[in-house]
Amino acid sequence: MFKDQIERTNEVSGDKNSSKVFFKKSKGCPFLGKEAPVIDYKDPDLLSKFISEGGRMLPSRITNVSAKHQRALKKAIKHARVLALLPFVYNN
């Protein structure tokens, strides 16, 4: 009986965590490799993938971007916002 209770709690907790995943976890940074996209402020389609619905930059622990590329991404997003390629805030 006790073993059944443990299995049920594991099933419930697994369902709860699986619904909060934004990105599918990959093994490494999406900007590494030969076929990787280049971080550029002129590409708002790529940069918008790393911005939340409210207009805030997503952290690297969610997007799985390395620290080096996260700094370059931050700089490119800020540059694109100043040039009005990306909005500062998204209105509902």
C-alpha positions as CSV (number, residue, x, y, z in Angstrom):
1,M,0.0,0.0,0.0
2,F,2.8,2.5,0.9
3,K,4.6,1.7,-2.4
4,D,1.4,2.6,-4.4
5,Q,1.2,5.9,-2.6
6,I,4.8,6.8,-3.6
7,E,4.2,5.9,-7.2
8,R,1.0,8.1,-7.3
9,T,2.9,11.1,-5.9
10,N,5.6,10.7,-8.5
11,E,3.1,10.6,-11.3
12,V,1.3,13.8,-10.1
13,S,4.6,15.7,-9.7
14,G,5.8,14.6,-13.1
15,D,2.6,16.0,-14.7
16,K,2.9,19.3,-12.9
17,N,6.5,20.0,-14.0
18,S,5.9,19.0,-17.6
19,S,3.3,21.7,-18.3
20,K,5.7,24.5,-17.3
21,V,8.4,23.8,-19.9
22,F,8.9,26.6,-22.4
23,F,11.6,25.2,-24.5
24,K,12.5,21.6,-25.1
25,K,15.8,21.0,-23.3
26,S,18.7,20.4,-25.7
27,K,22.2,19.3,-25.0
28,G,23.9,22.7,-25.6
29,C,23.7,26.3,-26.6
30,P,21.5,26.8,-29.8
31,F,24.2,29.2,-31.1
32,L,27.0,26.6,-31.3
33,G,27.8,24.4,-34.3
34,K,28.1,24.8,-38.0
35,E,24.5,25.3,-38.8
36,A,23.9,27.7,-35.9
37,P,22.3,31.1,-36.6
38,V,24.4,34.3,-36.1
39,I,23.3,36.7,-33.5
40,D,22.5,40.0,-35.3
41,Y,20.4,43.0,-34.3
42,K,19.0,43.1,-37.8
43,D,17.2,39.8,-37.4
44,P,14.1,40.5,-35.2
45,D,12.6,37.1,-36.0
46,L,15.5,35.3,-34.3
47,L,15.6,37.8,-31.4
48,S,11.9,37.6,-30.7
49,K,12.3,33.9,-29.8
50,F,14.3,35.0,-26.8
51,I,11.8,37.6,-25.6
52,S,8.8,36.8,-23.4
53,E,5.2,37.8,-24.1
54,G,5.5,40.9,-22.0
55,G,8.7,42.0,-23.8
56,R,11.3,40.9,-21.3
57,M,14.4,38.9,-22.2
58,L,14.2,35.3,-21.2
59,P,17.0,34.0,-18.9
60,S,19.6,31.6,-20.1
61,R,18.4,28.9,-17.7
62,I,15.2,28.7,-19.7
63,T,16.6,29.2,-23.2
64,N,19.8,27.1,-22.5
65,V,22.0,29.8,-24.1
66,S,25.7,29.9,-22.9
67,A,26.9,33.0,-21.0
68,K,29.0,34.3,-23.9
69,H,26.1,34.1,-26.3
70,Q,23.6,35.5,-23.7
71,R,25.7,38.7,-23.4
72,A,25.7,39.0,-27.2
73,L,22.0,38.3,-27.4
74,K,21.3,41.0,-24.7
75,K,23.3,43.5,-26.6
76,A,21.6,42.7,-29.9
77,I,18.1,42.9,-28.4
78,K,18.9,46.3,-26.8
79,H,20.3,47.6,-30.1
80,A,17.2,46.4,-32.0
81,R,14.9,48.1,-29.5
82,V,16.7,51.4,-29.9
83,L,16.4,51.2,-33.7
84,A,12.7,50.3,-33.4
85,L,13.1,46.8,-34.8
86,L,11.7,45.3,-31.6
87,P,9.3,47.0,-29.2
88,F,10.3,47.8,-25.6
89,V,6.9,46.6,-24.2
90,Y,4.2,44.5,-25.8
91,N,0.6,45.9,-25.2
92,N,-2.3,43.5,-24.6
